[in-house]
Amino acid sequence: MSDCRHLNLREIENFPVGLDRMNSKHKDGLKELTSELMKDLKAHSKRKEASYQATGKVIYDEFYPKYSKPIIDEIDKVLAEHYGFTEEELDFIINYDIKYRMGKELEKEEA
């Protein structure tokens, strides 16, 4: 179970990717894309500070995955190939609710 906003270790550890059944081409592709994604997420992150009564000052990095969408799309393509999705299914995944996920950035691109 997840709130689909906060990603906790339990969600990652329990996500059924099936790496043990994945061929080396897909594993290598995911490894490379994951490294690229982590660098890109960090490059677009912003350091934030917040003060809480219970814990005091908290410094954290805020991430903006929308800037990394091209890399995420490439990851989706590798996973779609691994799971045998059709082009139509992959297109649905990549474009699902894009106007909500990309928000005002998408509106700027369309203008």
Secondary structure as UniProt FT lines:
FT   HELIX           9..13
FT   HELIX           19..21
FT   HELIX           24..43
FT   STRAND          46..52
FT   TURN            53..55
FT   STRAND          56..62
FT   HELIX           65..68
FT   HELIX           69..83
FT   HELIX           87..95
FT   TURN            96..97
FT   HELIX           98..102
FT   HELIX           104..110
//
